[in-house]
Amino acid sequence: MELKIFDVLNQRINERVQDLNGSLCDGVAKDYADYKGMCGVIKGLRTAQFELNDLLRKIKDDDDE
């Protein structure tokens, strides 16, 4: 199975999280609600990344058997 798409998606998630982290560090959030929203997006992206990596591990394990 071609797994490159997982790597590309993982990289895109990392880039988006880094962009959001940079924005938070630069004080881009207009108010606390905006800050919380940005943190929620980061949390969601990290959760998706965890699920993606878990799925990838399962696929690789199945391929090894």
C-alpha positions as CSV (number, residue, x, y, z in Angstrom):
1,M,0.0,0.0,0.0
2,E,1.2,3.5,-0.8
3,L,1.8,5.2,2.5
4,K,3.2,8.5,1.2
5,I,-0.2,10.2,1.6
6,F,0.1,9.6,5.4
7,D,3.4,11.3,5.5
8,V,2.2,14.3,3.5
9,L,-0.9,14.7,5.7
10,N,1.2,14.4,8.8
11,Q,3.5,17.1,7.5
12,R,0.6,19.4,6.6
13,I,-0.8,19.0,10.1
14,N,2.6,19.7,11.7
15,E,2.9,22.9,9.5
16,R,-0.5,24.1,10.5
17,V,0.1,23.5,14.2
18,Q,3.4,25.3,14.0
19,D,1.7,28.3,12.2
20,L,-0.9,28.5,14.9
21,N,1.7,28.2,17.7
22,G,3.7,31.0,16.1
23,S,0.6,33.1,15.9
24,L,-0.2,32.5,19.5
25,C,3.4,33.4,20.5
26,D,3.2,36.6,18.5
27,G,0.0,37.6,20.3
28,V,-2.3,37.5,17.3
29,A,-5.3,36.4,19.3
30,K,-7.7,39.4,19.6
31,D,-9.2,38.3,22.9
32,Y,-9.4,35.3,25.2
33,A,-12.2,33.7,23.1
34,D,-10.0,33.9,20.0
35,Y,-7.1,32.4,22.0
36,K,-9.2,29.5,23.2
37,G,-10.4,28.9,19.7
38,M,-6.9,28.7,18.3
39,C,-5.9,26.3,21.1
40,G,-9.0,24.2,20.3
41,V,-7.9,24.0,16.7
42,I,-4.4,22.9,17.8
43,K,-5.9,20.3,20.1
44,G,-8.1,19.0,17.3
45,L,-5.2,18.8,14.8
46,R,-3.1,16.9,17.3
47,T,-5.9,14.5,18.0
48,A,-6.3,13.9,14.3
49,Q,-2.6,13.4,14.0
50,F,-2.6,10.8,16.8
51,E,-5.4,8.9,15.1
52,L,-3.6,9.1,11.8
53,N,-0.4,7.7,13.3
54,D,-2.3,5.0,15.1
55,L,-3.9,3.9,11.9
56,L,-0.6,4.0,10.1
57,R,1.0,1.8,12.7
58,K,-1.9,-0.7,12.4
59,I,-1.5,-0.8,8.6
60,K,2.3,-1.3,8.9
61,D,1.8,-4.1,11.4
62,D,-0.7,-5.8,9.1
63,D,1.7,-5.6,6.2
64,D,4.5,-7.2,8.3
65,E,2.4,-10.2,9.1
